Amino acid sequence: MKKGSWIVNLLLYMILGIAIALQFRSTMYSKKEKTASDLSTERLIAQIEQEKKIQEDLKLQIEENNKKKEEYLRSYIASNDNSKLKDLWDNLNYAKLVAGLTDVQGPGIVIKLDDAKVRKTEDVSLLIIHDADIRIILNQLKKAGAQAISINGERIVATSEQLCAGPTIRINKEVYSVPYVIEAIGNPDDLYYSVMMSERVILMRKQGIQVTANRSNKVIIKKYSKDPTNQISRFEVIEQ
């Protein structure tokens, strides 16, 4: 082999070796970065779950403290022969009942909604449940005399919103995906026929969206659990 050719080959091997070394280092660095990123994501997920648990524990403590407060007030009013105080207490409880701030139970209906099964169609939006569908069903329930309504455990009050958020729906600032469970208290037959015989529900079922309704002698609906003052922060009372 000629000397010049040997030198050229040596240079080529050196360049190839350097390229392989750089590629190996780059690959190892990339794996290290990916591992660090994965660990960081896992830590964030764990931290979020921990914060959620703390939040739930605090909610339970607040609920327990509110129950104790009401028990003390009830005991105090019962032990004092003051008609004005009792009237105020009764009016307060009635206002809370009307506003959806108390747990209630009674006969009613349980409706379950789910998206249609996947199939070929020109318009996939026809296969999913929209906020407009939810609002129409709620209106049908109200027209039929529903006294209390909840969706996936969220009590529906005057300021409750039902908004589409992609494939989910936001209710009382909480996001839920299908299936949706709507519970309502009222005359079971009136509620049933008002919903199931409505044009919108008939159309939804024709499109394959799953809508079922069952009458019940005992429907339990939890109270509105959010801070109501946040819902009326922009209100201003007009004095008469």
C-alpha positions in Angstrom: 0.0 0.0 0.0 1.3 3.4 -0.9 2.2 5.8 1.9 -0.2 8.4 0.7 -3.1 6.0 0.5 -2.3 4.7 4.0 -2.5 8.2 5.5 -5.8 8.9 3.8 -7.3 5.6 5.2 -6.0 6.5 8.6 -7.6 9.9 8.5 -10.9 8.4 7.3 -10.8 5.9 10.2 -10.1 8.7 12.7 -12.9 10.8 11.3 -15.3 7.8 11.5 -14.2 7.0 15.0 -14.8 10.6 16.1 -18.2 10.6 14.5 -19.2 7.3 16.2 -18.0 8.7 19.6 -20.0 11.9 19.1 -23.1 9.9 18.1 -22.7 7.7 21.2 -22.3 10.7 23.5 -25.3 12.4 21.9 -27.5 9.2 22.3 -26.4 8.8 25.9 -27.2 12.5 26.7 -30.6 12.2 25.0 -31.4 9.1 27.1 -30.3 10.9 30.2 -32.4 14.0 29.3 -35.4 11.7 28.6 -35.0 9.9 31.9 -34.7 13.2 33.8 -37.8 14.4 32.0 -39.7 11.3 32.9 -38.7 11.5 36.5 -39.7 15.2 36.6 -43.1 14.3 35.1 -43.7 11.5 37.6 -42.8 13.9 40.4 -45.2 16.5 39.1 -48.0 13.9 38.8 -47.3 12.6 42.4 -47.3 16.2 43.7 -50.6 17.0 41.9 -52.2 13.8 43.4 -50.9 14.8 46.8 -52.3 18.3 46.5 -55.7 16.8 45.4 -55.7 14.6 48.5 -54.9 17.6 50.7 -57.7 19.5 49.1 -60.2 16.7 49.6 -59.1 16.4 53.3 -59.6 20.1 53.8 -63.1 20.0 52.2 -64.0 17.2 54.6 -62.8 19.2 57.5 -64.7 22.3 56.4 -67.8 20.1 56.0 -67.4 18.7 59.4 -66.9 22.1 61.0 -70.0 23.4 59.2 -72.1 20.5 60.6 -70.8 21.2 64.1 -71.6 24.9 63.7 -75.2 24.1 62.6 -75.6 21.7 65.5 -74.5 24.4 68.0 -76.9 27.0 66.5 -79.8 24.5 66.4 -79.1 23.6 70.1 -78.8 27.2 71.1 -82.1 28.2 69.4 -83.9 25.2 70.8 -82.8 26.1 74.4 -83.9 29.7 74.0 -87.6 30.7 73.9 -87.2 33.3 71.3 -89.8 33.3 68.5 -87.9 35.9 66.3 -84.7 33.8 66.5 -86.6 30.7 65.5 -88.3 32.5 62.6 -84.9 33.7 61.4 -83.5 30.1 61.6 -86.5 28.7 59.7 -86.2 31.4 57.0 -82.5 30.7 56.7 -83.0 26.9 56.3 -85.7 27.6 53.7 -83.5 29.9 51.7 -80.7 27.3 51.8 -83.1 24.7 50.6 -84.3 26.8 47.7 -80.7 27.8 46.8 -79.5 24.2 46.6 -77.3 24.4 49.7 -78.8 21.4 51.5 -78.8 17.7 50.7 -82.3 16.5 49.6 -84.0 13.2 48.7 -87.3 12.2 47.2 -88.9 10.3 44.3 -87.5 11.1 40.8 -85.6 9.9 37.9 -82.0 8.9 37.0 -80.9 9.5 33.4 -77.7 8.1 31.9 -76.1 9.6 28.8 -73.2 8.2 26.7 -71.7 8.9 23.3 -72.7 6.8 20.4 -70.4 3.8 19.4 -67.8 4.7 16.9 -68.9 4.3 13.3 -68.1 5.8 9.9 -70.0 9.0 9.4 -69.5 12.3 7.6 -70.1 14.3 10.8 -68.5 12.8 13.9 -70.1 15.6 16.1 -73.4 13.7 15.7 -71.9 10.8 17.7 -71.1 12.8 20.9 -73.0 14.6 23.6 -72.8 18.4 23.5 -73.5 21.0 26.2 -76.7 22.0 24.2 -78.0 18.5 24.6 -77.4 18.7 28.4 -79.2 22.1 28.6 -82.2 20.9 26.7 -82.6 17.9 29.0 -82.3 20.1 32.0 -84.9 22.5 30.6 -87.2 19.5 30.0 -86.8 18.4 33.6 -87.5 21.9 34.9 -90.6 22.2 32.7 -91.8 18.9 34.2 -91.5 20.3 37.8 -88.0 19.0 38.8 -87.3 20.4 42.3 -83.6 19.5 42.4 -81.2 18.4 39.7 -77.6 17.2 39.7 -75.1 16.1 36.9 -72.4 13.6 37.9 -73.0 14.7 41.5 -72.7 18.4 40.8 -75.8 20.2 42.1 -77.4 22.4 39.5 -78.1 25.9 40.8 -79.1 29.2 39.2 -75.5 30.1 38.3 -74.3 26.6 37.2 -72.8 26.4 33.7 -72.7 23.5 31.2 -70.0 24.2 28.7 -68.3 22.0 26.2 -64.5 21.6 26.7 -63.4 19.4 23.9 -64.8 15.9 24.4 -65.8 16.9 28.0 -68.3 19.2 29.7 -67.6 21.7 32.4 -70.1 21.9 35.2 -69.7 24.2 38.2 -66.1 24.7 37.0 -65.4 20.9 37.2 -64.7 19.0 34.0 -66.4 15.6 33.4 -66.3 13.1 30.5 -69.0 10.6 29.5 -71.0 8.9 30.8 -73.1 11.6 32.3 -75.6 10.8 35.1 -78.4 13.3 35.6 -80.5 12.9 38.7 -83.7 14.8 39.4 -86.3 14.9 42.1 -90.0 15.4 41.2 -92.9 13.4 39.9 -91.1 10.3 38.3 -93.6 9.9 35.4 -93.7 13.6 34.5 -90.0 13.8 34.5 -89.6 10.6 32.5 -92.0 11.5 29.7 -90.9 15.1 29.5 -87.3 13.9 28.7 -87.7 10.7 26.8 -90.5 12.1 24.5 -88.7 15.3 23.7 -87.7 15.9 20.1 -84.0 16.3 21.0 -83.7 13.1 22.9 -85.6 11.1 20.2 -83.1 12.5 17.7 -80.1 11.7 19.9 -81.2 8.1 20.2 -81.7 7.8 16.4 -78.1 9.0 16.0 -77.0 6.2 18.3 -76.3 8.3 21.4 -77.2 6.2 24.5 -79.9 7.7 26.6 -81.6 5.7 29.3 -83.9 6.8 32.1 -85.2 5.0 35.2 -87.8 6.1 37.7 -86.9 5.8 41.4 -88.7 6.1 44.6 -85.6 7.5 46.3 -83.2 9.9 44.6 -80.5 11.5 46.8 -79.1 14.8 45.5 -76.1 16.4 47.3 -76.0 20.1 48.0 -74.0 22.6 46.0 -70.5 22.2 47.3 -68.7 25.2 46.0 -68.4 28.6 47.6 -71.6 30.4 46.6 -70.1 33.9 47.1 -67.9 33.3 44.1 -71.0 32.9 41.9 -72.5 36.2 42.9 -69.4 38.4 43.2 -70.7 40.7 40.4 -74.2 41.1 41.8 -75.3 44.3 43.4 -78.4 44.5 45.5 -80.9 47.2 44.4 -82.5 48.8 47.5 -86.2 49.4 47.2 
